[in-house]
Amino acid sequence: MGSALPAIGVTVLFCSDLDASTAFYRDALGAALVNADPQSAFLDLSGSKILLLSPEGAIDLVGDGVATDAGVPPTGELVCFVDDVDEVVIALARSGVTFLRGPENRRWGMRTAHFADPDGHVWEIAQSLDNHHPS
């Protein structure tokens, strides 16, 4: 049986201090700052994509109800890019995956859906809205 998900496309880290985290990745690790706004910073670290999100940005992305059993909010997520989010959501739901949010169109031009593993690690399935063909 093949994997329902492709390779991880972006590592998303939820940061308590976006400015400090951005400076660390940019200045200490040498990551190139690709784009930034008040809630996020998108960096390229030797070809690896890293998205840093402020607490508000994290809540905007996955909602404020996401937490582990210990009540600790998630600290990041793994992102897989797919051709059809809805198709993958249906396949994963049939396998017993429960979704936290989505699928939904996002203001930044992506269609996304989120789920968590048993330990609360958040996963996002994403596709460009340019590839989305609503039924």
C-alpha positions as CSV (number, residue, x, y, z in Angstrom):
1,M,0.0,0.0,0.0
2,G,1.4,3.4,-1.0
3,S,1.4,6.5,1.1
4,A,-1.7,8.8,1.0
5,L,0.6,11.8,1.5
6,P,3.5,13.1,-0.6
7,A,6.8,14.5,0.9
8,I,6.6,17.2,3.5
9,G,6.7,20.5,1.6
10,V,7.0,23.1,4.4
11,T,7.8,22.9,8.1
12,V,5.6,25.4,10.0
13,L,6.8,26.4,13.5
14,F,4.5,28.3,15.9
15,C,6.6,30.9,17.7
16,S,5.9,32.8,20.9
17,D,8.2,35.7,19.6
18,L,8.0,36.0,15.8
19,D,10.7,38.7,15.6
20,A,13.2,36.8,17.7
21,S,12.6,33.6,15.8
22,T,12.8,35.3,12.4
23,A,16.1,36.9,13.5
24,F,17.5,33.6,14.7
25,Y,16.7,31.7,11.5
26,R,17.9,34.6,9.3
27,D,20.9,35.8,11.2
28,A,22.2,32.8,13.1
29,L,21.3,30.0,10.7
30,G,21.6,32.0,7.4
31,A,18.1,31.3,6.1
32,A,16.9,33.7,3.4
33,L,13.8,35.7,4.3
34,V,11.5,35.2,1.4
35,N,8.4,37.0,2.7
36,A,7.0,38.4,5.9
37,D,3.9,40.0,7.4
38,P,2.9,40.8,11.0
39,Q,1.8,37.2,11.6
40,S,4.4,35.2,9.7
41,A,7.9,34.9,8.2
42,F,8.6,32.5,5.3
43,L,12.3,31.5,5.0
44,D,14.4,29.3,2.7
45,L,17.1,27.3,4.6
46,S,19.2,25.6,2.0
47,G,16.2,24.6,0.0
48,S,14.0,23.6,3.0
49,K,11.0,25.8,3.4
50,I,10.2,27.1,6.9
51,L,7.2,29.2,7.9
52,L,7.3,30.9,11.3
53,L,3.9,31.9,12.7
54,S,3.1,34.2,15.6
55,P,0.5,32.9,18.2
56,E,-2.2,34.9,16.3
57,G,-1.0,33.4,13.0
58,A,-1.1,29.9,14.4
59,I,-4.7,30.4,15.7
60,D,-5.7,31.9,12.3
61,L,-4.3,28.8,10.6
62,V,-5.6,25.9,12.7
63,G,-8.1,27.5,15.1
64,D,-7.8,28.0,18.9
65,G,-9.2,24.6,19.9
66,V,-6.1,22.6,18.9
67,A,-4.2,21.3,21.9
68,T,-2.7,18.0,23.1
69,D,-4.2,16.0,25.9
70,A,-1.8,17.8,28.3
71,G,-3.4,21.1,27.2
72,V,-0.3,22.4,25.5
73,P,-1.0,24.1,22.2
74,P,0.8,22.7,19.2
75,T,4.2,24.2,18.3
76,G,4.3,23.4,14.6
77,E,2.9,21.5,11.7
78,L,3.9,19.5,8.7
79,V,2.6,20.5,5.3
80,C,2.1,18.2,2.3
81,F,1.2,19.7,-1.1
82,V,-1.4,17.7,-3.1
83,D,-3.3,18.2,-6.4
84,D,-6.7,17.8,-4.8
85,V,-7.2,18.5,-1.1
86,D,-10.8,17.2,-1.1
87,E,-9.8,13.9,-2.6
88,V,-7.1,13.3,0.0
89,V,-9.4,14.3,2.8
90,I,-11.9,11.7,1.7
91,A,-9.2,9.0,1.5
92,L,-7.7,9.8,4.9
93,A,-11.2,10.1,6.5
94,R,-11.9,6.6,5.2
95,S,-8.7,5.5,7.0
96,G,-10.0,6.9,10.3
97,V,-8.3,10.3,10.3
98,T,-10.4,13.0,12.0
99,F,-10.0,16.5,10.7
100,L,-9.5,19.6,12.8
101,R,-10.4,22.1,10.1
102,G,-11.2,22.2,6.5
103,P,-11.1,21.7,3.7
104,E,-11.4,25.4,3.1
105,N,-10.1,28.1,0.8
106,R,-7.7,30.5,2.5
107,R,-7.1,34.1,1.8
108,W,-3.4,33.4,0.8
109,G,-4.5,31.4,-2.2
110,M,-4.4,27.9,-0.8
111,R,-7.1,25.3,-0.1
112,T,-6.2,23.5,3.2
113,A,-7.3,20.9,5.7
114,H,-5.8,20.1,9.0
115,F,-5.6,17.0,11.2
116,A,-3.5,15.9,14.2
117,D,-1.7,12.7,15.1
118,P,-2.4,11.0,18.4
119,D,0.2,13.2,20.1
120,G,-1.2,16.4,18.8
121,H,1.3,17.1,16.0
122,V,-0.6,19.0,13.4
123,W,-0.6,18.1,9.7
124,E,-1.8,20.3,6.8
125,I,-2.8,19.2,3.4
126,A,-2.6,22.1,0.9
127,Q,-3.2,22.8,-2.7
128,S,-2.9,26.0,-4.7
129,L,-6.3,27.5,-5.5
130,D,-5.1,27.7,-9.1
131,N,-5.4,23.9,-9.1
132,H,-8.8,23.8,-7.4
133,H,-11.8,22.8,-9.5
134,P,-14.9,22.9,-7.3
135,S,-17.5,20.3,-8.1
